[in-house]
Structures are given as structure tokens and as C-alpha cells.
Amino acid sequence: MLRHVSSRRSVAAVATLAAAAMLSACSDPVSTSGGGSTTSDSPPDIQSVVTGAHTCALSTTGAAYCWGQNDKGQLGDGTTTRRLVPTPVAGRLQFRSLAVGTAHSCAVAASGTAYCWGSSPNGAFGDESTGTRLTPMVSAPGLAFASIVTGGDYTCALTLAGAAYCWGLGFFGQLGNGVVEMSTTPVAVAGGLTFRELAAAGQGVCGLTIAGEAYCWGHNFFGTVGDGTVLRRLTPVPVSGDLTFRSLSAGWQTVCGVTDAGASYCWGYNFGALGDGVIDHSSVPVSVGGGQSFRSVAAGTGYACGVTAANAVFCWGSNNNGELGDGTTDTRLVPVAVRWK
């Protein structure tokens, strides 16, 4: 069942992620050495982790490490060998933004140059090519970016001025340029909006403007665009309602946002991932239940987790493999505390 704007749970949300942080104009440190297992006895200090069909992390000095599935070269270590522990991405590039898709990964170096690796039959590298690359290569040449996101065989990035570009698979409108075709080179997202942040997963993208307004585009079968419909959107449309957000996160067909006051809202696919106590999909934002105030929320595949101001972690949604960390495999329709012992 899908709830629309007129439903009992109609809760508004707007929004648009806005623009990118300025990048320093420095060169990209590059080495010809390849990847391999980490050899240091001391693990690196990690500043961020991104997940998809595989996992990658950035150290505090910008080194990239990946692990997990690698049949398409998506770990970027020069091989197609699955890695069970973090492995350095080849080339010793220093990155400031990192994203993982289904079979490819991308990152933005300190200079603003984008790099991608892995496999893409639809042009997610942005350099007019398709195929497989086992190590990072320049993507979307000629453009400088502040941040980058990836989904199912497509890539989007923000320039220093907050303009959004996308490339790769576009048959659900996920490139945001008004057409339903792939592009092997970057195309400007329509509408002239200035974003500070993008979120992407599956076949949809959302952006947050400087004012905290959310806009989404692409696949919308479960209401993931959040505009009260299930119509595919080829260009950005505002998320329904009057909410403004400080951050957004996109999972598989589910999007979640956190307001400045710490209230959390989710919309789209829902067998628990919206956290509102029911299992109806929703094409408008609905309030996450439980009464917690979150400083951040991360949407995953069928579930989501949030961190409170007191640094406590709560999760909700599908739990078949213990994703919620509450010591069970029970689906939770509202947030439950993660158990640490």
C-alpha cells in the first residue's frame, strides 16, 4: 500500500540539498604502486565509511581503502580478488569525497578531479567509456568537483559552486536532465538549483539546497521522490511539505532526512525502513517514531540507523541478517537501541 499526500500520514517535507564546500587547488599525489593488503600493525584513523554492494573508507589524511566483493574491480586495488579486510586503493591518491555504487566506486581528489573504477556498461565513469577498470582513472575530465555520489550504474557530483552533474544510466530519469537515456559524459541537472549536498542510491537522487530544501528525481515506484506521487521524475521536484533539513541520506528506494531540531523523516519503500510503526510505502515524508532526537540518520537497504545527540545508536526496519544490531533478527517498525554487549 502506498500513502499519498492526502493520506492519514501526510507529513510535509521539502527540500533541496545545496552546494559544495570549496576545494583547495592542489595537485593529486599519485604513485605507481598498486593495491594490496594493509601491512601496518596500526590501523589508520578513519574519517568516513561508505557502503553499497561493497565498502570503502577514507582515512583522516585522505587515503582510500575498500573491501568486500571485487569481481568487477570495484575495490580499485588492481585485481578482481575479493578482499575480506580493508585494502588500499591503488595509486595512493588523496581524496576528500568517496562513494560506492553497485559495481563501481568514485572519489574526488583534493584538486577537485573525479576518479572512478570498477565496471560500468552505461557510462558511469563519465569519460565517454564503458567497460571495466581495475584502478582509479580520471572521470568527467574538465570539471572540478567538491563531492560525489553513486547509485546503480550512474554517478552524480557537485561543482565548487553547487551545480549538479550526473552521468551513466538514465532510463529512470536519475540523471535529472529531462531525458531517459544513458550519457557517458556529464550532463547538467535541470532547474538551475544550487545544492550543498547530494544523496543517491538505487535509481534515484536527492539534493539539499543551502536553505535546507530537498529536491529529488528519478525512479519513484515506491514514492522515493517524496512529491506525493509515484510518477517517474526526469528533473528535480520539491519534496512535499514545508520541512527543511540539515542532512539527507538515500538507501535502496528509501530516503531519510534530519531537521535542524533533530526530528527525523523518511519516505519511499517501507517494510519498516520508514520507522513510523507501519509497513505502508509512503510518497511523502513521515515522522520516524520512538521519540528520539537524531543528529544524523543513514538509510540502508530496507532499514535505517540514527545517532542521537548523546551518541546512542538506534536502528529500524528489516533485520533478516541482524542489520539492526539489537541481538535479534526481528523486523522493527520503530527505532530500537543497538546492543553493544
C-alpha positions in Angstrom: 0.0 0.0 0.0 1.3 3.5 -0.8 0.4 6.6 1.1 0.0 9.8 -0.9 -0.3 13.4 0.1 -3.9 13.1 1.0 -3.4 10.0 3.3 -3.7 9.9 7.1 0.1 10.2 7.4 0.6 13.1 5.1 3.6 14.9 6.6 5.3 17.5 4.6 8.8 17.8 3.6 10.6 20.0 1.3 13.8 20.4 0.3 16.9 20.6 -1.6 20.5 19.9 -0.6 22.7 22.8 -1.5 26.1 23.4 -2.6 29.6 22.2 -2.2 32.5 23.1 0.0 35.4 24.8 -1.6 38.3 22.6 -2.5 41.9 23.6 -2.3 43.7 23.8 -5.6 46.4 21.3 -5.0 47.8 18.6 -7.2 46.8 14.9 -6.8 49.6 12.9 -5.2 50.0 9.8 -7.3 52.1 6.8 -7.0 52.6 3.9 -9.5 52.4 1.4 -6.7 49.4 -1.0 -6.7 47.0 -2.1 -4.1 47.3 -4.9 -1.6 46.6 -5.8 2.0 47.4 -3.3 4.6 50.7 -4.1 6.3 50.8 -1.6 9.2 50.2 -3.0 12.7 48.3 0.2 13.5 45.0 0.7 11.7 44.6 4.1 10.0 42.4 6.8 11.6 39.1 6.7 9.6 37.1 9.8 8.9 34.2 8.2 6.9 32.8 5.0 5.6 30.5 4.4 2.6 28.6 1.3 1.9 26.8 -0.3 -1.1 27.4 -3.7 -2.6 31.0 -3.3 -1.2 32.5 -1.0 1.4 35.1 1.8 1.3 36.6 4.2 3.8 38.7 7.3 3.9 41.4 7.9 6.4 41.9 11.3 8.1 44.7 12.1 5.6 42.5 11.1 2.6 43.8 7.6 1.8 41.1 5.2 0.4 40.6 1.6 1.5 38.0 -0.8 0.1 36.9 -4.3 0.9 34.3 -6.9 0.0 33.0 -8.0 -3.4 35.6 -7.3 -6.2 34.5 -9.3 -9.2 34.3 -6.1 -11.3 37.3 -4.4 -9.9 35.2 -2.2 -7.7 37.7 -2.2 -4.9 40.3 -0.4 -7.1 43.3 -2.4 -6.0 44.3 -3.6 -9.5 42.7 -7.1 -9.0 39.3 -8.9 -9.1 40.1 -10.7 -5.9 37.5 -10.4 -3.1 39.0 -8.8 0.0 38.0 -9.7 3.5 39.9 -6.9 5.1 40.4 -3.2 4.1 42.8 -3.0 1.1 44.4 0.3 -0.2 43.0 1.6 -3.4 45.8 1.7 -6.0 47.6 4.9 -6.9 47.9 6.4 -3.4 45.6 9.3 -4.4 44.4 11.6 -1.6 40.6 12.0 -1.7 38.1 14.2 0.1 34.8 12.6 -1.1 34.2 8.9 -1.7 31.2 6.9 -2.9 30.3 3.3 -3.8 27.8 2.1 -6.3 26.7 -1.4 -7.3 29.8 -2.3 -9.4 31.8 0.9 -9.4 33.3 3.4 -7.0 34.2 7.0 -7.4 36.0 9.7 -5.4 37.1 13.3 -5.6 40.7 14.2 -5.1 42.0 17.3 -3.3 42.2 19.2 -6.6 38.6 18.5 -7.4 39.4 15.9 -10.1 37.0 12.9 -10.1 38.2 9.4 -10.3 36.2 6.2 -10.9 37.0 2.5 -11.0 35.1 -0.8 -11.3 32.6 -1.8 -14.0 30.0 0.2 -15.9 28.2 -0.8 -19.1 26.3 2.6 -19.2 29.0 5.2 -18.8 29.1 5.8 -15.0 32.8 6.8 -15.5 31.9 10.0 -17.3 34.8 9.9 -19.8 32.9 8.5 -22.8 33.9 5.0 -22.0 32.2 1.8 -20.8 33.7 -1.4 -19.5 36.0 -2.3 -16.6 38.9 -0.5 -14.9 40.7 -2.1 -12.0 42.4 1.1 -10.7 41.3 4.7 -10.4 41.2 6.7 -13.6 40.1 10.3 -14.3 36.4 10.7 -14.6 34.4 13.6 -16.0 37.6 15.3 -17.3 37.5 19.1 -17.4 35.2 19.5 -14.4 36.2 20.1 -10.8 34.0 18.8 -8.0 33.5 19.2 -4.3 31.7 15.9 -3.7 30.5 12.8 -5.5 27.7 10.2 -5.1 26.9 7.0 -6.9 23.9 4.7 -7.5 23.0 1.8 -9.7 25.5 2.4 -12.6 25.3 6.2 -12.5 27.3 8.9 -10.9 26.4 12.5 -9.8 28.7 15.2 -8.4 28.6 18.8 -7.2 30.9 21.5 -8.5 32.5 24.0 -6.2 29.6 26.4 -7.0 27.0 23.8 -6.1 25.9 22.9 -9.6 24.9 19.2 -10.0 26.1 17.0 -12.9 25.2 13.3 -13.5 26.3 10.6 -15.9 25.8 7.0 -16.7 22.4 5.1 -16.6 19.5 7.4 -17.1 16.5 5.3 -18.0 14.6 6.2 -14.8 15.4 9.9 -15.0 18.2 9.6 -12.5 20.5 12.0 -14.5 18.0 14.8 -13.8 18.3 16.3 -17.3 14.8 15.7 -18.6 15.6 12.7 -20.8 15.5 8.9 -20.3 18.8 7.8 -21.9 22.3 7.0 -20.8 25.1 9.5 -21.0 28.8 8.6 -21.0 29.7 12.2 -20.2 28.4 14.6 -17.5 25.1 16.3 -18.1 23.8 19.3 -16.1 20.9 18.5 -13.8 18.0 20.7 -14.9 16.4 23.5 -12.9 19.4 25.7 -12.1 19.3 24.8 -8.4 22.3 25.3 -6.2 22.9 22.3 -3.9 25.1 21.9 -0.8 24.8 18.1 -0.8 23.6 15.2 -2.8 22.3 11.7 -1.8 21.9 8.8 -4.2 21.1 5.1 -4.1 19.3 2.6 -6.3 17.9 4.7 -9.3 17.1 8.0 -7.6 18.9 11.1 -6.4 18.0 13.8 -3.9 19.7 17.2 -3.3 19.6 19.6 -0.4 19.9 23.4 -1.1 21.7 25.8 1.2 18.3 26.8 2.6 17.7 23.1 3.5 15.0 22.4 0.9 15.0 18.9 -0.5 14.5 18.0 -4.2 14.5 14.5 -5.7 14.4 12.9 -9.1 14.5 9.5 -10.8 12.8 6.3 -10.0 9.6 6.8 -8.0 7.7 3.5 -7.9 7.6 3.4 -4.1 7.3 7.2 -3.7 11.0 7.7 -3.3 10.9 11.1 -4.8 8.7 12.3 -2.0 6.4 14.5 -4.0 3.1 12.7 -3.2 3.1 10.7 -6.5 4.6 7.5 -7.9 5.5 9.2 -11.2 9.0 8.9 -12.6 10.6 12.3 -12.4 13.1 13.3 -15.0 14.1 16.6 -13.4 14.3 17.7 -9.7 10.9 18.2 -7.9 10.5 19.5 -4.4 9.7 17.0 -1.6 6.2 17.6 -0.4 5.5 19.8 2.6 7.2 22.6 4.5 10.1 20.8 6.2 13.7 21.9 5.9 16.6 19.5 6.5 20.2 19.8 7.7 21.1 16.4 6.1 19.7 13.7 3.8 20.6 10.0 3.3 19.4 7.7 0.5 19.2 3.9 0.7 17.6 1.5 -1.7 14.3 3.3 -2.6 14.2 5.0 0.8 15.2 8.5 1.7 15.6 9.9 5.2 16.2 13.5 6.4 17.0 15.2 9.7 15.8 18.6 10.5 17.7 21.3 12.4 15.7 20.4 15.5 16.8 16.7 15.3 13.4 15.4 14.0 13.7 12.6 11.5 11.5 11.9 8.5 11.7 9.1 5.9 9.8 8.4 2.7 9.6 5.7 0.0 9.9 2.0 0.3 8.7 0.7 3.6 8.7 -2.7 5.3 9.9 -1.0 8.4 12.6 1.3 6.9 10.5 4.5 7.5 10.4 3.8 11.2 6.8 5.1 11.6 5.2 1.9 13.0 3.6 0.7 9.8 4.6 -1.1 6.7 3.0 1.0 4.1 5.2 2.7 1.5 4.9 6.5 1.6 5.2 9.0 -1.2 5.5 11.9 1.4 7.8 12.2 4.4 6.5 10.5 7.6 7.9 11.1 11.1 10.2 8.4 12.5 8.6 7.1 15.7 10.2 6.4 19.1 10.7 9.9 20.3 14.5 10.1 19.8 16.2 13.2 18.5 18.8 12.3 16.0 21.8 14.3 14.8 22.2 12.1 11.8 20.4 9.2 10.0 21.8 6.7 7.4 19.3 4.9 5.2 20.3 1.4 4.0 18.7 -1.4 2.1 15.4 -1.9 3.8 16.5 -0.4 7.1 18.0 2.8 8.6 20.0 3.8 11.7 20.4 7.1 13.5 22.8 8.6 16.0 21.4 10.7 18.8 22.9 13.8 20.3 24.1 11.6 23.2 25.9 9.3 20.7 23.5 6.5 21.1 22.7 4.4 18.0 19.1 3.3 17.1 18.1 1.3 14.1 14.8 0.2 12.5 13.4 -1.8 9.6 14.4 -5.2 8.0 16.6 -7.3 10.3 17.0 -10.6 8.5 20.7 -10.7 8.9 21.0 -8.8 12.2 21.4 -5.4 10.5 19.7 -3.6 13.4 22.2 -4.8 16.0 19.6 -5.4 18.7 20.5 -9.0 19.2 17.6 -10.4 17.2 16.6 -10.9 13.6 13.1 -9.4 14.2 11.9 -6.6 11.9 11.4 -3.4 13.9 8.8 -0.8 12.7 10.2 1.9 15.1 13.7 2.6 16.3 15.3 0.2 18.8 18.6 0.6 20.6 21.7 -1.1 19.2 23.1 -3.6 21.8 26.8 -3.3 22.4 27.2 -6.3 24.6 
